[in-house]
Amino acid sequence: MNADGSQPSRLTLDGPGERYFAPFSSDGQWIALQMTPVVGEVHSAVYVMRSDGTALRRVSETAFAA
């Protein structure tokens, strides 16, 4: 994405599952997100990735269980 907000690019894969809450780290180098791999699944986990969309990794086993 350009500094003016034009030409946004997708950082997560399009497909099944749901993604929530994606704040940037204070230095702008990382994004944390809560992700549920399967639509309708009640368990989700917290993931982090670089702000360019690389280096996605899970950092929690479960963020929420209904």
Secondary structure, DSSP 4 states (H G I P E B T S, - for coil): --TTS-S----S--SSSEEE--PBPTTSSEEEEEEESSTT-S-BEEEEEETTS---EE--S-SB--
